[in-house]
Amino acid sequence: MYSVGEMDGYRGSGASSRRRRGRVIRRKEMPLWQELPLLLVVAFCLAVLIRTFLVQAFFIPSGSMENTLLIGDRVLVNKVVYDMRDPLRGEIVVFRGTDDWAPEVTQPVSQAFAAKLGRTIGDLVGVSRPGERDFIKRVIGLPGDKVACCDEQGRITVNGRPVEEPYVAENSPLESPPNPKQCTSRRFAEVTVPAGEMFVMGDHRLVSQDARCQGPVPIDNVIGRAFVIVWPSGRFTGLSVPDSWKSFAAKPVAAAEVERQNVDPATGAIVMPFLLSMGLSARSGLTIRVGRRRLRS
């Protein structure tokens, strides 16, 4: 049996508990002047992570890949795809050239402290200019391939098979004698691609300085695969493997396997960080921009 006082205390305790359960707990919102720096730091960290591990934007400064890529185009480069598989013939890749590769575009660089600091910060998020040995070319031959030019119709051959290249708008002249030190001629002697390396060429053969005269490039030097033109907006398009190269696969694959290869493995990994960054910046209207980086094409 409870006494009246005990019952009143119990009822009072229960009422108090119900009031506490029903109480709406309001969290004080952070003022915008405090939230904005936090969002900027989060945006910067996301940009660094995306640029380092997933995708990076590159600026095209020369015409050696015309008309596939024009001067001023911005392309996105998948930096994880070749962690999952090897490059394929016909893909467009960004890579670091070897010591034998001379830079095609050189620009003076300021040595002032502010300029150096800006380049250091910019490099973290991918907005700085690249080193002088960053190039973009198309993969023509893989380890063990025999690449030569030309057949009776002036086409390059890979393992004795001629390749149709509709993307080549202006080819090097056939009449020029081959020169192993200069890419001035379309013709070059047969090259067997060494193990662990790839043979790359620009689409604008008349002006491109590539593996014809500068030698194959180690596959380990590949930064990533260029998979889409994102700027200018009027040139937005994917950079898929041309049909003429698909018959050069090492072995037939099932339709499901082909579909899986055509899906860029970085797509899902790229979308989630951007959705997160958009959610974090919804209140202040901030957006994340993928950094731009110039390269030698």
C-alpha positions as CSV (number, residue, x, y, z in Angstrom):
1,M,0.0,0.0,0.0
2,Y,1.2,3.5,-0.9
3,S,0.4,6.5,1.2
4,V,-1.2,9.5,-0.3
5,G,2.1,11.4,-0.2
6,E,3.8,8.5,-1.9
7,M,1.1,8.3,-4.6
8,D,1.4,12.1,-5.2
9,G,5.1,11.8,-5.5
10,Y,4.8,8.9,-7.9
11,R,2.3,10.8,-10.0
12,G,4.5,13.9,-9.9
13,S,7.5,11.9,-11.0
14,G,5.5,10.3,-13.9
15,A,4.2,13.7,-15.0
16,S,7.7,15.1,-14.9
17,S,9.0,12.2,-16.9
18,R,6.2,12.6,-19.5
19,R,7.1,16.3,-19.8
20,R,10.7,15.5,-20.3
21,R,9.8,13.0,-23.0
22,G,7.5,15.4,-24.7
23,R,10.0,18.3,-24.5
24,V,11.3,19.3,-27.9
25,I,15.1,19.6,-27.7
26,R,16.3,22.3,-30.0
27,R,19.9,22.5,-31.1
28,K,21.2,26.0,-31.6
29,E,22.1,26.5,-35.2
30,M,25.6,27.6,-36.0
31,P,25.8,31.1,-37.4
32,L,26.7,31.3,-41.0
33,W,29.9,33.2,-40.3
34,Q,31.0,30.1,-38.3
35,E,29.6,27.5,-40.6
36,L,31.1,29.0,-43.8
37,P,34.8,28.4,-42.8
38,L,33.9,24.8,-41.8
39,L,32.2,24.1,-45.1
40,L,35.2,25.5,-46.9
41,V,37.5,23.2,-45.0
42,V,35.2,20.2,-45.8
43,A,35.0,21.2,-49.4
44,F,38.8,21.5,-49.7
45,C,39.3,18.1,-48.1
46,L,36.8,16.5,-50.4
47,A,38.5,18.1,-53.4
48,V,41.9,16.8,-52.3
49,L,40.6,13.3,-51.8
50,I,38.8,13.3,-55.1
51,R,41.8,14.7,-57.0
52,T,44.2,12.3,-55.3
53,F,42.3,9.0,-55.5
54,L,39.3,9.2,-57.9
55,V,39.2,11.8,-60.7
56,Q,41.0,14.8,-61.9
57,A,40.4,17.5,-64.5
58,F,43.0,18.2,-67.2
59,F,43.3,21.1,-69.5
60,I,44.4,20.5,-73.2
61,P,47.0,23.1,-74.1
62,S,48.1,21.9,-77.6
63,G,46.6,20.4,-80.8
64,S,48.3,17.0,-80.9
65,M,45.0,15.2,-80.2
66,E,42.8,17.2,-82.6
67,N,40.1,16.8,-83.6
68,T,39.2,14.4,-80.8
69,L,40.4,17.0,-78.2
70,L,40.8,20.7,-79.0
71,I,43.0,23.3,-77.4
72,G,41.1,24.6,-74.3
73,D,39.1,21.4,-73.7
74,R,38.8,20.1,-70.2
75,V,38.7,16.3,-69.7
76,L,38.0,14.2,-66.6
77,V,40.6,11.5,-66.0
78,N,39.7,8.3,-64.1
79,K,42.6,7.6,-61.8
80,V,41.4,4.3,-60.4
81,V,40.4,2.3,-63.5
82,Y,43.9,0.9,-64.1
83,D,44.2,-0.3,-60.5
84,M,41.5,-2.8,-61.6
85,R,42.7,-3.7,-65.1
86,D,45.3,-2.9,-67.7
87,P,44.9,-0.2,-70.4
88,L,43.1,-1.2,-73.6
89,R,44.1,-0.4,-77.2
90,G,42.2,2.7,-78.4
91,E,41.8,4.3,-75.0
92,I,43.0,7.9,-74.4
93,V,45.3,8.0,-71.4
94,V,47.2,10.7,-69.4
95,F,50.7,9.7,-68.4
96,R,54.1,11.0,-67.3
97,G,56.6,10.9,-70.2
98,T,60.0,9.4,-69.7
99,D,63.3,11.3,-70.0
100,D,63.2,10.7,-73.7
101,W,60.0,12.6,-74.1
102,A,60.5,16.3,-74.7
103,P,57.8,18.7,-73.5
104,E,55.6,20.0,-76.3
105,V,54.4,23.1,-74.5
106,T,56.7,25.1,-72.2
107,Q,55.7,28.3,-70.3
108,P,57.7,30.5,-68.0
109,V,57.0,29.9,-64.3
110,S,57.2,32.6,-61.7
111,Q,59.6,31.9,-58.8
112,A,58.1,34.4,-56.5
113,F,57.1,33.1,-53.0
114,A,53.4,33.9,-53.5
115,A,53.4,32.1,-56.9
116,K,55.1,29.0,-55.4
117,L,52.7,29.0,-52.5
118,G,49.7,29.2,-54.9
119,R,51.1,26.4,-57.0
120,T,51.6,24.2,-53.9
121,I,48.0,24.8,-52.7
122,G,46.7,24.5,-56.2
123,D,48.4,21.1,-56.7
124,L,46.6,19.7,-53.7
125,V,43.2,20.2,-55.3
126,G,44.3,19.8,-58.9
127,V,44.2,23.4,-60.2
128,S,47.9,23.9,-60.8
129,R,49.8,23.5,-64.0
130,P,51.4,20.0,-64.3
131,G,54.9,19.0,-64.7
132,E,56.5,19.4,-68.1
133,R,56.2,15.6,-68.8
134,D,52.4,15.1,-68.5
135,F,51.0,14.0,-71.8
136,I,47.7,12.8,-73.3
137,K,47.7,10.2,-76.1
138,R,45.9,7.2,-77.5
139,V,47.0,3.7,-76.7
140,I,48.1,1.9,-79.9
141,G,50.1,-1.1,-78.8
142,L,50.4,-3.1,-75.6
143,P,53.2,-5.3,-74.3
144,G,54.3,-7.8,-76.9
145,D,52.5,-6.1,-79.8
146,K,54.3,-5.4,-83.1
147,V,53.4,-1.9,-84.3
148,A,54.5,-0.6,-87.7
149,C,53.5,1.8,-90.5
150,C,52.4,1.5,-93.1
151,D,50.4,-1.0,-95.2
152,E,49.5,-0.4,-98.9
153,Q,46.7,2.0,-97.8
154,G,48.9,4.0,-95.4
155,R,47.4,2.6,-92.3
156,I,49.3,1.5,-89.1
157,T,49.4,-2.2,-88.4
158,V,49.3,-4.0,-85.0
159,N,50.5,-7.5,-85.1
160,G,50.2,-7.4,-88.9
161,R,46.5,-6.2,-88.9
162,P,45.7,-2.8,-90.3
163,V,43.7,-0.4,-88.1
164,E,41.1,2.0,-89.4
165,E,41.5,5.3,-87.6
166,P,38.6,7.6,-88.5
167,Y,39.6,10.0,-85.7
168,V,42.9,10.9,-87.5
169,A,42.0,14.2,-89.3
170,E,45.5,15.2,-90.5
171,N,48.1,12.5,-90.9
172,S,51.8,12.8,-91.4
173,P,53.0,12.6,-95.0
174,L,53.8,9.2,-96.5
175,E,56.6,10.6,-98.7
176,S,58.7,11.9,-95.9
177,P,61.5,9.5,-95.0
178,P,61.2,7.9,-91.5
179,N,63.3,9.6,-88.8
180,P,63.7,7.8,-85.5
181,K,64.4,11.2,-83.8
182,Q,61.5,13.2,-85.3
183,C,57.8,12.3,-85.8
184,T,57.7,14.0,-89.2
185,S,56.9,10.9,-91.3
186,R,54.0,8.6,-91.1
187,R,56.2,5.6,-91.8
188,F,58.3,4.0,-89.1
189,A,59.9,0.6,-88.7
190,E,58.2,-2.2,-86.8
191,V,58.4,-1.8,-83.1
192,T,57.9,-4.7,-80.6
193,V,56.4,-3.1,-77.5
194,P,58.5,-4.2,-74.4
195,A,57.0,-5.9,-71.4
196,G,55.3,-3.4,-69.0
197,E,55.2,-0.6,-71.6
198,M,52.7,0.8,-74.2
199,F,53.0,2.4,-77.6
200,V,51.0,5.7,-77.8
201,M,50.3,8.2,-80.5
202,G,48.4,11.5,-80.9
203,D,45.3,11.7,-83.2
204,H,46.8,14.7,-85.0
205,R,49.7,12.8,-86.4
206,L,51.1,15.7,-88.4
207,V,52.1,17.6,-85.2
208,S,52.1,15.0,-82.5
209,Q,55.4,14.0,-80.9
210,D,54.8,10.5,-79.6
211,A,56.1,6.9,-79.4
212,R,57.1,7.0,-83.1
213,C,60.1,9.1,-82.3
214,Q,60.2,9.2,-78.5
215,G,59.7,5.5,-77.6
216,P,57.2,3.5,-75.7
217,V,56.0,4.6,-72.2
218,P,55.9,2.4,-69.0
219,I,52.4,1.5,-68.1
220,D,53.3,2.4,-64.5
221,N,53.6,6.0,-65.7
222,V,49.9,6.2,-66.5
223,I,48.0,8.7,-64.4
224,G,44.5,7.6,-65.6
225,R,42.1,7.3,-68.5
226,A,40.4,10.3,-70.0
227,F,36.7,9.4,-70.2
228,V,34.7,12.5,-70.9
229,I,35.1,16.1,-72.2
230,V,33.3,18.4,-69.6
231,W,34.2,21.8,-71.0
232,P,33.2,23.7,-73.1
233,S,29.6,22.6,-72.4
234,G,28.9,22.4,-76.1
235,R,31.5,19.7,-76.5
236,F,30.4,17.5,-73.6
237,T,30.9,14.0,-74.8
238,G,32.3,10.6,-73.7
239,L,35.7,9.4,-74.9
240,S,34.9,5.7,-75.7
241,V,37.1,3.2,-77.5
242,P,36.4,3.4,-81.3
243,D,34.8,0.4,-82.8
244,S,37.8,-0.3,-85.0
245,W,39.8,-1.2,-81.9
246,K,37.3,-3.4,-80.3
247,S,38.2,-6.3,-82.5
248,F,41.8,-6.2,-81.1
249,A,40.7,-7.6,-77.8
250,A,43.0,-10.4,-76.6
251,K,40.2,-12.8,-76.3
252,P,36.4,-12.8,-76.9
253,V,34.3,-11.8,-73.9
254,A,30.7,-12.3,-73.1
255,A,28.2,-9.5,-73.6
256,A,27.8,-9.0,-69.9
257,E,31.6,-8.6,-69.6
258,V,31.7,-6.1,-72.4
259,E,28.9,-4.1,-70.7
260,R,30.8,-4.2,-67.4
261,Q,34.0,-3.0,-69.1
262,N,32.1,-0.1,-70.7
263,V,31.0,1.2,-67.3
264,D,33.6,3.4,-65.7
265,P,34.4,1.9,-62.3
266,A,35.0,5.3,-60.8
267,T,31.5,6.5,-61.6
268,G,29.9,5.3,-58.3
269,A,32.9,6.3,-56.2
270,I,32.8,9.8,-57.7
271,V,29.1,10.4,-57.3
272,M,28.9,9.8,-53.5
273,P,31.6,12.4,-52.5
274,F,29.8,15.0,-54.7
275,L,26.4,14.2,-53.2
276,L,27.9,14.6,-49.7
277,S,29.6,17.8,-50.5
278,M,26.3,19.2,-52.0
279,G,24.5,18.2,-48.8
280,L,27.0,19.9,-46.6
281,S,27.0,23.0,-48.6
282,A,23.2,23.2,-49.2
283,R,22.7,26.0,-46.6
284,S,25.4,28.3,-47.8
285,G,25.1,27.5,-51.5
286,L,28.7,26.3,-51.8
287,T,29.7,23.8,-54.5
288,I,32.8,21.7,-55.1
289,R,34.7,22.3,-58.3
290,V,37.0,19.5,-59.5
291,G,40.5,21.0,-60.0
292,R,41.9,21.7,-63.5
293,R,45.4,20.8,-64.5
294,R,47.2,21.5,-67.7
295,L,49.0,18.7,-69.5
296,R,51.3,18.3,-72.4
297,S,49.4,16.7,-75.3
